[in-house]
Amino acid sequence: MQLAHQDAFHLRPASKFARVTSRYRSRIWVEREGVEVDGKSVLGLLLLAPLAGLEVHVRAEGIDEDEALEAIRHYFDQDQQQFEEDGLGEG
């Protein structure tokens, strides 16, 4: 699954993302520009994207992988909506 986001993975969104992914038993990986990290690791996520304009690839393997990927998609949609409502998005 490929996801794009206007915000960077700074501490708040990385922590929120890790909380979402930690609910699932599946292994979750997040990749950006050839660097892949554990999607449940805040520190790993912080290594990926210090810049805005985040585009990552997410994959999951395990018993609840479909549910995990849907929750991640929902996280990105919801977080992006909040970002725009707060007046931080383009426009």
PEURFEN-V983031 format. One record per backbone hydrogen bond with DSSP energy under -0.5 kcal/mol. NH is the residue of the N-H (numbers start at 1). CO is the residue of the C=O. E is the energy in kcal/mol with one decimal. If there is no record, write none. Layout:
nh;co;e
NH;CO;E
NH;CO;E
//
This chain:
nh;co;e
3;56;-2.8
5;54;-3.0
9;49;-1.2
10;8;-1.8
14;10;-2.3
15;11;-2.6
16;12;-2.4
17;13;-2.6
18;14;-2.4
19;15;-2.0
20;16;-2.0
21;17;-2.6
22;18;-2.1
23;20;-1.2
24;21;-1.6
27;61;-2.6
29;59;-2.8
30;37;-2.4
31;57;-3.1
32;35;-2.3
35;32;-2.0
36;34;-0.6
37;30;-2.8
39;28;-3.4
41;38;-1.8
42;40;-0.6
45;41;-2.5
46;42;-2.3
47;43;-1.3
48;44;-0.7
48;45;-0.9
49;45;-0.9
53;6;-1.1
54;5;-0.8
54;7;-0.8
56;3;-2.5
57;31;-2.6
58;1;-3.5
59;29;-2.3
61;27;-2.2
65;62;-1.4
68;64;-2.4
69;65;-2.6
70;66;-2.0
71;67;-2.3
72;68;-2.2
73;69;-2.4
74;70;-2.5
75;71;-2.5
76;72;-2.5
77;73;-2.4
78;74;-3.0
79;75;-3.0
80;76;-2.2
81;77;-2.0
82;78;-2.2
83;79;-2.3
84;80;-2.2
85;81;-2.5
86;82;-2.0
87;84;-1.6
88;83;-2.0
89;83;-0.6
//
